[in-house]
Amino acid sequence: MASPQPAIFVEQVALHTHLEFSVPKDCDASGVVAAVTRARQTSHTVRGPDMVWGFSPGLWQQLDPSTLPDNVHPFTGVEGRAGVNAPATQSDLWVWVQGNLWEKVWHTATTVQEALTPPLTLDYALDAFVGADIRDPTGFIDGTANPAIDEAIRVSVVPEGQKGAGGVPVLVQKWIHNLKKFNAISVPEQQDVFGRTKVDSVQLDHAHMPATSHVSRTSIHGSDGSGRHIYRRNTPFAATPGEAGSQFIGCAADVSAIDEMLDRMFGRAPDGIIDHFTLYSTPVTGSYYWTPPMEDLDRIFGPIKAPRHH
């Protein structure tokens, strides 16, 4: 049985760095393999930090096409109603470093970047965090509706017998919150935006749940009426005093679930309703990545050698 990258499902981690890279046209697949192999070997240490390696569908198609699920595609963005959009900024490689000691997270992220560049080009870097009470900069608890770990694995990991078994498709987006605008409305109005109470994250009852709430717009169902779910590992950030938000990390074995949620958020569903969360937060990046199982990482880039201490 193929094993998903374990760091995808390790939730109690405080500190995070996200790195996204592009592969220049003059770098072929062998150059990518050499760079990623070097980065994996030089950055691996005893007791972490842990890492997730994600590859754009286009890049993985060059590296190992027989293991890329047919439904995993580059992110093409969402053109919503009233000028509310989700842009596509598809990069080629995403490295997610996570740990509980900042100096180790920083050192590992720096080592990865130095090993990959050149030949790759760094497109984007973001330091993020998860507080003890898992609150977003808006003050609301994030991930309340996340499935328990067994269900998270079921909805995220491509099952045995399918192409890409053991891998996890992931959508990564940077959302910037307009906190000044959001904090200018009352707490009851804020709760209507999310569909949950602010203090204890209790979902509003049906009679008081706005159709425009984030809960309403991200609740989707299959043809049999059963709920369709994804697994989220969002990481809040506060890069400067004037910029704060959340790095959305959405995992789903069937990426159509993520696509449907985005359509419903941005007014592209038949009812045309917009998620009012998008009135206070704006996505500025968007990429789909394929996170292959550990066996495929080791087969293509070589098994990790004896880890070093630092």
KELUMDO-970045 format. One record per residue: residue in three letters; x, y, z of N, C-alpha, C in turn. Coordinates in steps of 0.2 Angstrom, whole numbers, plus 2048, in hexadecimal, padded with zeros to 3 digits. Example, Ala and Ser with C-alpha at 12.3 -4.5 7.8 and 13.67 -1.06 7.14 Angstrom:
2
ALA8427E482783E7EA8278427F0827/SER8407F58238447FB824840800827/
***
This chain:
310
MET8047FA800800800800804806800/ALA80380B7FC8078117FB805816801/SER80A81980380A81D80980A825807/PRO80582980980583080880A83380C/GLN80C83980A81183D80E80E83E815/PRO81183C81A80E83C82180D844823/ALA81184882181184F82480A852822/ILE80785081D80085381A7FB852820/PHE7FC84D8247F784C8297F984D830/VAL7FF8508318018528387FF85983A/GLU7FA85983E7F686083F7F9864845/GLN7FC86184A7FE86585080586884E/VAL80686C84980C86F84880B877847/ALA81087A84B80F88284B812886846/LEU81788484381B88883F81C885838/HIS81B88A83381B88782C81E88C827/THR82188982282488D81C82288A816/HIS81F88E81181D88B80B82188E806/LEU82488A80182888C7FC82588A7F5/GLU82588E7F082288C7EA82888E7E4/PHE8298897E082E88A7DB82C8897D4/SER82F88C7CF82E88B7C88348877C5/VAL8338837C08388807BC8398847B6/PRO83F8877B584088B7AE8408867A8/LYS83F8897A283E88579C84588179B/ASP84B88479D85188179B85387B7A0/CYS84E87A7A58508747AA84B86E7A8/ASP84E8697A684A8637A484985F7AA/ALA8458597A98438557AF8498527B3/SER84E8517B085484E7B38578537B8/GLY85785A7B685985F7BA8558607C0/VAL84E85F7BF84985F7C584B85A7CA/VAL84C8547C784D84E7CC85384F7D0/ALA8588527CD85F8537D085E8587D6/ALA85A85D7D48598637D98558607DF/VAL84F85D7DD84B85B7E384F8557E7/THR8528517E485684C7E785B84F7EC/ARG85F8547EA8638587EE86085B7F4/ALA85A85E7F28568627F885485D7FD/ARG8518577FB84F853800854850804/GLN85A84E80185F84B80586285080A/THR86385780886785B80C86285E811/SER85C85E81085786181585585D81A/HIS85585681A85285181E857851825/THR85385282A85785183185384D836/VAL85784B83B85384884084E84C844/ARG84884984584384C849841853845/GLY84185283F83D85783B84285E83A/PRO83F86383783886383583585F830/ASP82F85E82F82C85A82A82A85E824/MET82A85A81E82985E81882485A814/VAL82085E81081C85B80A81F85E804/TRP81F8597FF82285B7F881C85A7F3/GLY81A8607F08158607EB8178627E4/PHE81585F7DF8178607D88118627D4/SER8128677D080C8697CB80A8637C7/PRO8048637C580285D7C080785D7BA/GLY8098637B780D8637B18148607B2/LEU8178627B881D85F7BA81D8587BB/TRP8188567BF81884E7C181784A7BA/GLN81384D7B681284A7AF8198487AC/GLN81E84D7AD82484C7AA8288477AE/LEU8278477B482B8427B982983B7B9/ASP82283A7BA8208337BB8188337B9/PRO8178347B28108357B080B82F7B1/SER80E8297B28098237B38068247BA/THR8098287BF8068287C680282E7C7/LEU8018337C27FD8397C37F58377C1/PRO7F18387C67EA8377C57E783B7C0/ASP7E28397BC7E083C7B67DC8437B8/ASN7D98437BF7D58497C17DA84E7C4/VAL7E084D7C47E48537C77E78577C2/HIS7E585E7C27E68627BD7E98697BF/PRO7ED86D7BB7EF8737BE7E98787C0/PHE7EB87C7C47E58817C77E58867C1/THR7DF8877BF7DD88C7BA7DA8927BC/GLY7D88927C37D58987C67CE8987C5/VAL7CA89C7C97C389D7C97C18A47C7/GLU7BE8A57C27BB8AC7C17B48AC7C3/GLY7B38B07C97AD8B07CC7A98B67CA/ARG7A38B77CE79F8BD7CC7A18C37D0/ALA79F8C97CD7A18CF7D07A88D07D1/GLY7AC8CE7CD7B38CF7CE7B78CB7D3/VAL7B48C67D67B78C27DC7BA8BC7D8/ASN7C08BC7D87C38B67D57C98B27D9/ALA7CA8AC7D77D08A97DA7D58A87D4/PRO7DB8AB7D57E08AB7CF7E48A47CF/ALA7E68A37C97EA89D7C87F28A07C8/THR7F689D7CC7FD89F7CC8018997CC/GLN7FF8947C880288D7C980A88D7C8/SER80D88A7CE8148897CE8158827CD/ASP81C8807CD81D8797CB81F8757D1/LEU8218787D68238747DC8218787E3/TRP81E8747E781C8777EE8208737F3/VAL8238767F88268737FD824876804/TRP82187280881E87480E822871814/VAL82587681782987481D825876824/GLN82587182882187282E82486F834/GLY82487383A827871840825875846/ASN82887484C82787885282C87C854/LEU83287C85183888085383988584D/TRP83988B84E83A88F84884188F845/GLU84688E84984C88E84684D888841/LYS84A88284384A87C83F84687D838/VAL84088083983C88183384088682E/TRP84388B83184689082D84C88D829/HIS85088982D85688682B854881825/THR84F87D82684D87882184B87B81B/ALA84788081C84488481684A887812/THR84E88A81585488D81285888880E/THR85988281285D87D80E85A87A808/VAL85387A80884F87880285087D7FD/GLN84F8837FF8508887F98578887F6/GLU85C8887FA8638887F88648827F3/ALA86187C7F58628767F185E8767EA/LEU85987A7EA85587A7E485687F7DF/THR8598857E285A88B7DE86288C7DD/PRO86488D7D786188A7D18618827D1/PRO85E87F7CC85B8827C68548847C7/LEU8518837CC84A8857CD84A88D7CF/THR8448907CE8438977D083E8977D6/LEU84089B7DB83B89C7E18368A17DE/ASP82F89F7DE82A8A37DD8278A77E3/TYR8278A37E88238A57EE8258A27F4/ALA8268A67FA8278A38008238A6805/LEU8208A280A81C8A580F81D8A1816/ASP81E8A581B81E8A28228178A2825/ALA81589D82880F89D82B80F899832/PHE80989983580989783C80289483D/VAL8028908427FB88D8457FB88E84C/GLY7F789284F7F68938567F388D85A/ALA7F488E8617F28888657EA887864/ASP7E688C8637DF88C8627DD88B85B/ILE7E288B8567E188A84F7DC89084C/ARG7DD89684F7D989C84C7DD89F846/ASP7D88A18417DA8A583C7DB8AC83E/PRO7DF8B083A7DF8B783C7D98BB83D/THR7D38B883A7CD8BB83B7CA8BA842/GLY7CD8B68467CB8B484C7C78AE84D/PHE7C58AB8477C18A58477C589F847/ILE7C389984A7C789384A7C6890843/ASP7CC88E8417CC88B83A7CC88383A/GLY7C98808357C98798357C4875839/THR7BF87983C7BB8758407B786F83D/ALA7B68708377B286B8337B6866830/ASN7BD8668317C286182E7C085A830/PRO7C085582C7BF84E82E7C484C833/ALA7C28478377C784383B7CC840837/ILE7D283E83A7D883C8367D6836831/ASP7D28318337D182B82F7CD82E829/GLU7C883282A7C48358257C8839820/ALA7CD83D8237D18428207D583E81B/ILE7D883881D7DC8348187D7831813/ARG7D182F8147CD82C80F7CB83180A/VAL7CA83880C7C783D8077CD840803/SER7D383F8067D98428037DE83E7FF/VAL7DF8388017E48337FE7E082F7F8/VAL7E482F7F27E182B7ED7E18247EF/PRO7DC8207EE7DB8197F17DF8147ED/GLU7E180F7F07E48097ED7E08077E7/GLY7E48057E27E08037DC7DF8087D6/GLN7E180E7D87E08147D47E78177D2/LYS7E781A7CC7ED81D7CA7EF8227CF/GLY7F58227D27F88277D77F68257DE/ALA7F481F7DF7F281C7E67F781F7EB/GLY7F58217F07F98247F67FB82B7F5/GLY7FA82E7F07FB8357EF7F583A7F1/VAL7F78407F27F28457F47F284B7EF/PRO7EC84C7EC7EC8537E87EB8597ED/VAL7EE85E7EC7ED8647F17ED86A7ED/LEU7E886F7EF7E78757ED7EA87A7F2/VAL7EF87E7F07F28837F47F188A7F2/GLN7EE88E7F67EC8957F57EE89A7FB/LYS7F189F7F97F28A57FE7EC8A97FE/TRP7E98AA8047E38AE8057E58B4809/ILE7E48BA8077E68C080B7DF8C380E/HIS7DF8C48147D88C68177D98CE818/ASN7D38D18177D28D88187CF8D981F/LEU7D48D98247D28D882B7CF8DF82D/LYS7D18E582A7CE8EB82C7C68EB82A/LYS7C58E88247BE8E88227BA8E3826/PHE7BD8DD8287BA8D882B7B88DA832/ASN7BD8DD8367BC8DF83D7B88E583D/ALA7B68E88387B18EE8387AA8EC839/ILE7A98E58377A28E38387A18DF83F/SER79B8DF8417998DC84879B8D5848/VAL79C8D284E79D8CB84F7978C784C/PRO7918C884D78B8C484A78C8C4842/GLU78E8CA83F78F8CA8387958C6836/GLN79A8C683A7A08C283979E8BA839/GLN79A8B983E7988B283E7938B0838/ASP78F8B483678C8B38307908B282A/VAL7968B582979B8B482479D8AD824/PHE79F8AB82A7A28A482B79D89E82B/GLY7978A082F79289B830794897837/ARG79889A83B79A89784179B89D846/THR79A89B84D79B8A08527A38A1853/LYS7A48A78557AB8A98557AF8A685B/VAL7AC8A68617AF8A48677B089C867/ASP7AB8988657AC8918667AB88D860/SER7AA89185A7AA88D8537A4888853/VAL79E88A85679888685579588884E/GLN79388384A790885844789888845/LEU78788D84278089084377B88B841/ASP77588B84477088684276D88883B/HIS76988383976788483276388B831/ALA75F88C83675A89283575E899835/HIS76489983876889F83876E89F834/MET76F89982F77589982B77489C824/PRO7778A28237778A581D7798A1817/ALA7758A281177789E80B77E8A1809/THR7808A780B7868AA80978C8A880D/SER78B8A48137908A281779689E814/HIS79B89E8177A189981579F892816/VAL79B89181C79988A81D794888817/SER79088C81578B88A81078E88980A/ARG79288D80879588D80179A887800/THR79D8858067A287F80579F879807/SER79887880879587280A79286F803/ILE79586A8017938677FA7918607FB/HIS78D85D7F778A8567F778B8537F1/GLY78C84C7F178C8487EB7858477E9/SER7848437E377E8427E077983E7E5/ASP77C83A7E97788367EE77683A7F4/GLY7788407F47768457FA77B845800/SER7808407FF78584080578A846804/GLY78D84880A79284E80979884C806/ARG79B8508027A28508007A7854804/HIS7AC8518067B185580A7B8855807/ILE7BB85A80A7C385B8087C685B80F/TYR7CD85B80F7D185C8157D5862815/ARG7D586681A7D886D81A7DE86D81F/ARG7E387081D7E98718217EB878821/ASN7E687D8227E88848217ED886826/THR7F188B8247F688E8287F6896828/PRO7F489982D7F38A082D7FA8A382D/PHE7FA8AA82A8018AD82A7FF8B582C/ALA8048B882E8048BF82F80B8C282D/ALA80C8C38268128C48238158CB825/THR8108D08258128D782880C8D982C/PRO80C8DF82F8068E18338008E382F/GLY8028E48287FC8E58247FA8E0820/GLU7FD8DA8207FB8D481C7FA8CE820/ALA7F48CB8217F38C58247EE8C1821/GLY7EE8BB8227E98B681E7EA8AF820/SER7E98AB81B7EA8A481C7EC8A0816/GLN7F189C8167F38978117EE891811/PHE7EA89180C7E588C80B7E8886808/ILE7E788080C7EA87A8097E4875809/GLY7E28738037DC86F8037DE8697FF/CYS7DC8638027DE85C8007D88587FE/ALA7D88557F87D28517F67D484C7F1/ALA7D38467F27D58417ED7D18427E7/ASP7CB8457E77C78477E27C784E7E1/VAL7CB8517DD7CC8597DD7C585C7DB/SER7C08597D87BA85C7D67B785F7DC/ALA7B885C7E27B585E7E87B78657EA/ILE7BE8667E97C186D7EA7BE8727E5/ASP7BE8707DE7BC8747D97B48767DA/GLU7B08727DC7A98737DE7A98787E3/MET7AC8777E97AC87C7EE7AE8837EC/LEU7B38847E87B688A7E57B088D7E1/ASP7AD8897DC7A888C7D87A288F7DD/ARG7A088B7E279B88E7E679D8947EA/MET7A38947EC7A689A7F07A68A07EB/PHE7A88A07E57A88A57E07A28A77DC/GLY79D8A47DD7978A57DA7968A27D3/ARG79989D7D27998997CB7948937CC/ALA7918927D278C88C7D278688F7CF/PRO78188B7CE77B88D7CA7778927CE/ASP7788927D57748977D977789E7D9/GLY77D89F7D67818A57D67838A87DC/ILE7828A57E27848A87E878B8A87EA/ILE78E8AE7EC7958AF7EE7968AE7F5/ASP79B8AA7F779D8A97FE79F8B0801/HIS79C8B380679D8B98097A48BA80C/PHE7A78B480D7AE8B480F7B38B780A/THR7B18B68047B58B97FE7B48C17FE/LEU7B08C48027AF8CB8027B58CE807/TYR7B88C980B7BC8CC8107C38C8810/SER7C48C480B7CA8C080A7CB8BF802/THR7D18BF8007D28BF7F97D88BA7F7/PRO7D78B57F37DD8B17F17E18B47EC/VAL7E88B37ED7EC8B77E97F18B27E5/THR7F18AB7E87F48A67E47F08A07E4/GLY7F289B7DF7EE8957DF7F28907DA/SER7F388A7DD7F68857DA7F487E7DC/TYR7F387A7D77F28737D97F886F7D9/TYR7F986B7DE7FF8677DE7FD85F7E0/TRP80285B7DD8018547DE8078527E3/THR8048507E980984D7EE80A8467EE/PRO80F8437EA80F83C7E98108387F0/PRO80F8327F081082E7F581882D7F7/MET81A82B7FD82182A7FE8248267FA/GLU8218207F882581B7F482781F7ED/ASP8228237EA8248267E482A82B7E5/LEU82982F7EA82F8347EC8368307EC/ASP83682A7F083C8277F183E8247EA/ARG8398217E683B81E7E083E8237DB/ILE83C8297DB83E82E7D68448327D8/PHE8448347DF8498387E184E8357E6/GLY84D82E7E785182A7EB84F82B7F2/PRO8508257F684E8257FD85282A801/ILE85082D80685383180B85982D80E/LYS85F83080E86582C81186482E819/ALA86982B81D86982C824868833825/PRO86383682986283D82B86884082F/ARG86984682E86E84983286B84D838/HIS86F84F83D86D85384286E85A841/HIS86A85E84486C86584586786884A/
***
